[in-house]
Amino acid sequence: MTDVKGKWALITGANRGLGFLCAKELAKRGCNLILHSRSKEKLKTLTSEISKYDIKVKCVTAELSYIDSVSEMLNNIDIGVELVLNNAGMQIAYRTNPFETPAADYTDSYVINTVAPMMICYKLMPEMIKNGFGRIVNVTSGIDKEPEQAGYSASKAALDKVTADLGTKVEGTDVMINLVDPGWCKTDLGGPKAPNEPESAVTGILLGLFLDDKKSGRIIRAQDFAGKTIEEALKSFK
């Protein structure tokens, strides 16, 4: 099991939903946090809630739909990042008539859901490799056979592919990059009809940051570990 105490973790989309809950869990475990949102104002609730823990916190901003903004954020991070949770994403639309899906559903989704997280990986992984340690978890989606959500699902499928491919470069080392599917959760993205509470996904989402088996490129199904602690999930993980 990886000890995250004292390590620095970057979490994108930390101001709400799954990113918010995951940040709180890591804070409880003594992990220093770099919290991303579109504005620092949106992070005030989270920073207030985790102020009781003996950790260091840094807030950063970027509009993930603008890659220049992502690059600027990364260039302003002057701390060695050891853990990354690429949580932020966008569900652009549900097209009742999939034949009317506009091209922008694809282009907009790809920038936020595929390109932005991979630019973060490309920037931070080389230092992890140099230091001989790092963990990256990219949040994907299990949506399948729903052309009504083509732009979103295609962008996540692309993220799966490039993450798995990049994982081959670090396989067998203590730098690991994996994917996690949170399941359909009641978040701003998932909506109120989702069957799963956000809390049910936290352990599974974070699991990839705690694994130490030197394997990369897998998709972890978060709902498989609902109701378990990180320690319990590690024991049952295969």
Secondary structure as UniProt FT lines:
FT   TURN            5..6
FT   STRAND          8..11
FT   TURN            12..15
FT   HELIX           17..28
FT   TURN            29..30
FT   STRAND          32..37
FT   HELIX           40..43
FT   HELIX           44..49
FT   TURN            50..52
FT   STRAND          57..61
FT   TURN            64..65
FT   HELIX           67..75
FT   STRAND          83..86
FT   HELIX           98..100
FT   HELIX           103..110
FT   HELIX           111..115
FT   HELIX           116..131
FT   STRAND          134..139
FT   HELIX           147..149
FT   HELIX           150..167
FT   TURN            168..172
FT   STRAND          175..181
FT   TURN            188..190
FT   TURN            192..193
FT   HELIX           198..201
FT   HELIX           202..210
FT   STRAND          219..221
FT   HELIX           222..225
FT   TURN            226..227
FT   HELIX           230..236
//
